[in-house]
Amino acid sequence: MKKPTIEDVAKRAGVSKSTVSQYLNERYQYMSEDTRRRISEVIEDLKYQPNGLARSLKQNRTFMVGIIVANIDYSLSIKCIRAIENELQQHKTQVIICNADESPEKEREYIEMLAARQVDGLIVFPSGNGNSSYRRVMEMKLPLVFLDRLVEGVTTQSLLLDNEAAAKIAIQELAEHGHERIAILSLPLGDYAITPRKERISGYKKAMEELSLPTDEAYVCHAPKENIAEVLEGLLALPEPPTALLAGNDIVLAEILKYANQTGLRIPDQLSVIGIDDAEFAHIYNPVITTISQPAYDMGTQAAKILLSSIEQKGTELPITYRFPPMLQQGQSVRTI
């Protein structure tokens, strides 16, 4: 049986090919509800499927977008990807998701692969690999949006949390409960000072200074995931151990809670804890962990919308950095002293 064509749809619906094309591309401005309904019913009846290749050639687009994630284990990454995919799907655009595992080399290879596949644009959670790969993207005039992180020397559309504010909110919350000896524990900053980690430590230090709380470099800790338990042991063994701890992200918080379960450390009786990033497990832990959340789904949705706009405008808009406000999510992991 012959595969139905756009001409067949137009003839059956009693409209022009141009009108059917406008319908398929969701341009409904000058189309009545009755016309839209007729075309929809004919497409369903004929089981017509648009020719994606012809559409791509005609509009000079592949209707594919690349997403490169620095680390897909982060709850932020998962929530953002879901939002991006949902938004792009509504515009009949597919996504290719790549996990760089915090590897600059893997990220560079993914950028080259996606460029070779002629994606319409990129949404990247940068691994912090300098700026040569991104400059090449800019030279190609390939629309580029950064999520969660910035890269020094690269100016493009960027969306991330107000990380300093997030740390300040956490320290203020702990101070209001009488805590003065407050530590912060994050993953390593990396060779290029990964933006959220750097900014959250900066916010911690500023908040401690503004509240006239004693600052001790022994309380500012960085460690890879596998060494977090060892660092916690050292913190709690100090002559004056901290009474409260700020976890720099959800991965750090998970390791802290794992350590507490394994060693019998009582939260908040022995150590008050606040986490940045509103991971689901924080709400099912006993006690529920107080967290500073970021609107990950909104960030992903906005990133997709900005990229689509950039694709339409062929990257001519001015680069802007969007900062999203953090929010305190109360739990029972902070005690008053």
C-alpha positions as CSV (number, residue, x, y, z in Angstrom):
1,M,0.0,0.0,0.0
2,K,1.4,3.4,-1.0
3,K,2.7,5.5,1.9
4,P,0.5,8.6,2.3
5,T,2.0,11.9,1.4
6,I,1.4,15.5,2.4
7,E,-0.5,15.9,-0.9
8,D,-2.9,13.1,0.2
9,V,-3.5,14.9,3.5
10,A,-4.1,18.2,1.8
11,K,-6.5,16.7,-0.7
12,R,-8.5,14.8,1.9
13,A,-8.7,17.8,4.3
14,G,-9.6,20.2,1.5
15,V,-6.7,22.5,2.1
16,S,-3.4,23.4,0.5
17,K,-0.1,21.7,1.0
18,S,1.1,24.9,2.5
19,T,-1.6,24.8,5.2
20,V,-0.8,21.2,6.1
21,S,2.9,22.2,6.3
22,Q,2.0,25.1,8.6
23,Y,0.0,22.7,10.8
24,L,2.9,20.3,11.0
25,N,5.2,23.1,12.1
26,E,2.7,24.3,14.7
27,R,2.1,27.6,13.0
28,Y,-1.6,28.1,13.8
29,Q,-1.9,31.9,13.8
30,Y,-4.1,32.2,10.7
31,M,-5.7,28.7,11.0
32,S,-9.2,28.1,12.3
33,E,-10.0,25.5,14.9
34,D,-12.1,23.7,12.3
35,T,-9.2,23.5,9.8
36,R,-6.8,22.2,12.5
37,R,-9.3,19.6,13.6
38,R,-9.8,18.4,10.0
39,I,-6.1,18.1,9.3
40,S,-5.6,16.3,12.6
41,E,-8.3,13.8,11.8
42,V,-7.0,13.1,8.3
43,I,-3.4,12.6,9.6
44,E,-4.8,10.1,12.1
45,D,-7.0,8.4,9.6
46,L,-4.3,8.1,7.0
47,K,-1.6,7.3,9.6
48,Y,0.5,10.0,7.9
49,Q,4.1,10.5,9.2
50,P,6.0,13.6,8.1
51,N,9.3,13.1,6.3
52,G,11.8,14.1,9.0
53,L,14.7,14.3,6.5
54,A,12.8,16.5,4.1
55,R,11.8,18.8,7.0
56,S,15.4,19.0,8.2
57,L,16.7,19.9,4.7
58,K,14.0,22.4,4.1
59,Q,14.6,24.3,7.4
60,N,18.3,23.7,7.5
61,R,18.0,22.0,10.9
62,T,18.4,18.5,12.3
63,F,15.9,19.1,15.1
64,M,18.5,17.5,17.5
65,V,20.2,19.0,20.5
66,G,23.2,17.8,22.4
67,I,23.3,17.7,26.2
68,I,26.7,17.2,27.8
69,V,26.5,16.5,31.5
70,A,29.6,16.9,33.7
71,N,28.3,14.2,36.1
72,I,24.9,12.5,35.6
73,D,24.9,11.3,39.2
74,Y,23.9,14.7,40.5
75,S,20.3,15.1,41.3
76,L,20.5,18.5,39.6
77,S,21.6,16.9,36.4
78,I,18.8,14.3,36.3
79,K,16.1,16.9,37.1
80,C,17.4,19.4,34.5
81,I,17.7,16.8,31.8
82,R,14.1,15.7,32.3
83,A,12.9,19.3,32.1
84,I,15.0,20.0,29.0
85,E,13.8,16.8,27.2
86,N,10.1,17.6,28.0
87,E,10.4,21.2,26.7
88,L,12.3,20.2,23.5
89,Q,9.9,17.3,22.8
90,Q,7.0,19.8,22.7
91,H,9.0,21.5,19.8
92,K,9.6,18.2,18.1
93,T,13.3,18.3,18.9
94,Q,15.2,15.2,20.1
95,V,18.1,15.1,22.5
96,I,21.4,13.2,22.6
97,I,22.6,12.9,26.2
98,C,26.3,12.5,26.9
99,N,27.9,12.0,30.4
100,A,31.4,13.4,30.6
101,D,32.2,11.9,34.0
102,E,34.0,15.2,35.0
103,S,36.5,14.3,32.2
104,P,37.6,17.3,30.1
105,E,38.9,14.8,27.4
106,K,35.5,13.0,27.2
107,E,33.7,16.3,27.1
108,R,35.9,17.5,24.2
109,E,35.3,14.3,22.3
110,Y,31.5,14.6,22.8
111,I,31.6,18.2,21.5
112,E,33.3,17.1,18.4
113,M,30.9,14.1,17.9
114,L,27.8,16.3,18.4
115,A,29.2,19.0,16.1
116,A,29.9,16.3,13.4
117,R,26.3,15.1,13.8
118,Q,25.2,18.7,13.1
119,V,23.1,19.2,16.1
120,D,21.2,22.5,16.2
121,G,22.7,23.5,19.6
122,L,24.4,22.4,22.8
123,I,23.4,22.5,26.5
124,V,26.5,21.9,28.5
125,F,27.2,21.4,32.2
126,P,30.9,22.2,31.8
127,S,33.6,20.0,33.3
128,G,35.8,23.1,33.6
129,N,38.2,22.2,30.9
130,G,39.5,25.6,30.0
131,N,37.9,27.3,27.0
132,S,39.4,26.0,23.8
133,S,36.6,23.5,23.0
134,Y,33.9,26.1,23.7
135,R,35.7,28.7,21.7
136,R,35.5,26.3,18.7
137,V,31.8,25.9,19.3
138,M,31.4,29.7,19.3
139,E,33.5,30.0,16.1
140,M,31.1,27.5,14.5
141,K,28.2,29.8,15.5
142,L,26.6,26.8,17.2
143,P,24.1,28.0,19.8
144,L,25.5,27.1,23.3
145,V,23.9,27.3,26.8
146,F,25.8,26.6,30.0
147,L,24.0,25.1,33.0
148,D,25.2,25.0,36.6
149,R,28.7,26.2,35.8
150,L,30.6,29.0,34.1
151,V,33.9,28.9,32.2
152,E,36.3,31.7,32.4
153,G,36.9,33.5,29.1
154,V,33.7,32.1,27.5
155,T,30.7,34.4,27.3
156,T,27.4,32.7,26.4
157,Q,23.9,32.1,27.8
158,S,24.4,30.6,31.3
159,L,22.0,29.5,34.0
160,L,23.0,28.6,37.5
161,L,22.0,28.9,41.2
162,D,23.0,31.9,43.3
163,N,25.5,29.6,45.0
164,E,26.9,32.2,47.4
165,A,23.4,33.0,48.6
166,A,22.7,29.3,49.1
167,A,25.7,28.9,51.4
168,K,24.8,32.1,53.3
169,I,21.2,30.9,53.9
170,A,22.6,27.7,55.4
171,I,25.1,29.4,57.7
172,Q,22.4,31.9,58.9
173,E,20.1,29.0,59.7
174,L,22.8,27.3,61.7
175,A,23.8,30.5,63.5
176,E,20.2,31.2,64.4
177,H,20.3,27.8,66.3
178,G,23.3,28.9,68.2
179,H,26.1,27.2,66.2
180,E,29.4,28.9,65.9
181,R,31.8,26.1,65.0
182,I,30.5,25.4,61.5
183,A,32.4,23.4,58.9
184,I,31.9,23.0,55.1
185,L,32.7,19.9,53.2
186,S,32.8,19.8,49.4
187,L,34.2,17.8,46.5
188,P,37.6,19.0,45.2
189,L,37.5,22.3,43.4
190,G,39.2,20.8,40.3
191,D,41.9,22.3,38.2
192,Y,39.6,25.1,36.9
193,A,37.7,25.8,40.2
194,I,34.3,24.3,39.4
195,T,31.8,27.2,39.8
196,P,29.3,25.9,42.4
197,R,32.0,24.5,44.7
198,K,34.1,27.7,44.5
199,E,31.1,30.0,45.0
200,R,29.6,28.0,47.9
201,I,32.9,28.1,49.8
202,S,33.1,31.8,49.1
203,G,29.5,32.3,50.4
204,Y,30.3,30.2,53.5
205,K,33.4,32.4,54.3
206,K,31.5,35.6,53.7
207,A,28.6,34.5,55.9
208,M,30.9,33.5,58.7
209,E,32.6,36.9,58.5
210,E,29.4,38.9,58.3
211,L,28.0,37.0,61.4
212,S,31.3,37.5,63.3
213,L,31.7,33.8,63.7
214,P,35.2,32.3,64.1
215,T,36.7,31.0,60.9
216,D,39.1,28.1,61.0
217,E,40.7,26.7,57.8
218,A,40.5,23.3,59.4
219,Y,36.8,23.6,59.0
220,V,37.0,24.2,55.2
221,C,37.4,20.7,53.7
222,H,37.6,19.3,50.2
223,A,37.7,15.6,49.4
224,P,36.8,13.1,46.6
225,K,33.8,11.0,47.3
226,E,35.8,8.0,48.4
227,N,37.7,10.0,51.0
228,I,34.8,11.8,52.6
229,A,34.5,9.4,55.5
230,E,38.2,9.8,56.3
231,V,37.8,13.6,56.3
232,L,34.8,13.4,58.6
233,E,36.8,11.3,61.0
234,G,39.5,14.0,61.1
235,L,37.0,16.8,61.6
236,L,35.2,15.1,64.5
237,A,38.6,14.3,66.1
238,L,39.7,17.9,66.3
239,P,40.3,19.4,69.8
240,E,37.3,21.6,69.0
241,P,35.2,19.7,66.5
242,P,32.5,21.5,64.6
243,T,28.9,21.3,65.9
244,A,27.5,21.8,62.5
245,L,28.4,20.8,58.9
246,L,27.3,22.2,55.5
247,A,27.4,19.6,52.8
248,G,28.5,21.2,49.5
249,N,26.2,19.1,47.3
250,D,24.0,16.0,47.2
251,I,26.9,13.6,46.7
252,V,28.7,14.9,49.7
253,L,25.5,14.8,51.8
254,A,24.9,11.1,50.8
255,E,28.4,10.2,52.0
256,I,27.9,12.0,55.3
257,L,24.7,10.2,55.9
258,K,26.3,6.9,55.0
259,Y,29.1,7.6,57.5
260,A,26.5,8.5,60.2
261,N,24.7,5.1,59.6
262,Q,27.9,3.1,59.6
263,T,29.4,4.8,62.7
264,G,26.3,5.5,64.8
265,L,26.9,9.3,64.5
266,R,23.6,10.9,65.7
267,I,22.2,13.7,63.6
268,P,21.5,16.3,64.9
269,D,22.4,15.4,68.5
270,Q,26.1,15.1,67.8
271,L,26.3,17.0,64.5
272,S,23.8,19.3,62.8
273,V,23.8,18.9,59.0
274,I,22.5,21.0,56.2
275,G,22.8,20.0,52.5
276,I,22.9,22.1,49.4
277,D,20.8,20.5,46.5
278,D,17.4,19.1,47.4
279,A,18.1,15.4,46.8
280,E,15.1,13.1,47.3
281,F,17.0,10.9,49.8
282,A,17.3,13.9,52.2
283,H,13.5,13.8,52.7
284,I,13.3,10.0,53.5
285,Y,16.3,10.0,55.8
286,N,15.6,9.9,59.6
287,P,15.7,12.6,60.6
288,V,14.6,14.6,57.5
289,I,17.6,16.7,56.4
290,T,17.4,20.4,56.1
291,T,18.5,21.4,52.6
292,I,19.0,24.5,50.4
293,S,17.2,23.7,47.2
294,Q,17.6,25.0,43.7
295,P,14.8,25.1,41.2
296,A,16.4,22.4,38.9
297,Y,13.3,21.7,36.8
298,D,12.8,25.4,36.1
299,M,16.5,25.8,35.3
300,G,16.3,23.0,32.7
301,T,13.1,24.3,31.2
302,Q,14.5,27.8,30.9
303,A,17.8,26.4,29.4
304,A,15.8,24.6,26.7
305,K,13.7,27.7,25.9
306,I,16.8,29.9,25.7
307,L,18.5,27.4,23.4
308,L,15.5,27.2,21.1
309,S,15.4,31.0,20.9
310,S,19.1,31.1,20.2
311,I,18.6,28.6,17.4
312,E,15.8,30.6,15.9
313,Q,17.9,33.9,16.1
314,K,21.0,32.1,15.0
315,G,22.9,33.0,18.1
316,T,22.7,36.8,17.7
317,E,21.4,37.6,21.2
318,L,23.6,39.1,23.9
319,P,25.1,36.6,26.3
320,I,23.4,36.7,29.7
321,T,24.0,34.9,33.0
322,Y,20.8,34.0,34.8
323,R,21.0,33.4,38.6
324,F,18.2,31.4,40.3
325,P,17.4,32.0,44.0
326,P,17.9,29.2,46.5
327,M,15.3,28.2,49.0
328,L,15.5,26.8,52.5
329,Q,13.7,23.4,53.0
330,Q,13.2,22.8,56.7
331,G,14.0,19.4,58.1
332,Q,14.9,18.1,61.5
333,S,18.7,17.9,61.1
334,V,19.6,21.1,63.0
335,R,19.4,21.3,66.8
336,T,19.5,24.4,68.9
337,I,22.5,24.7,71.3
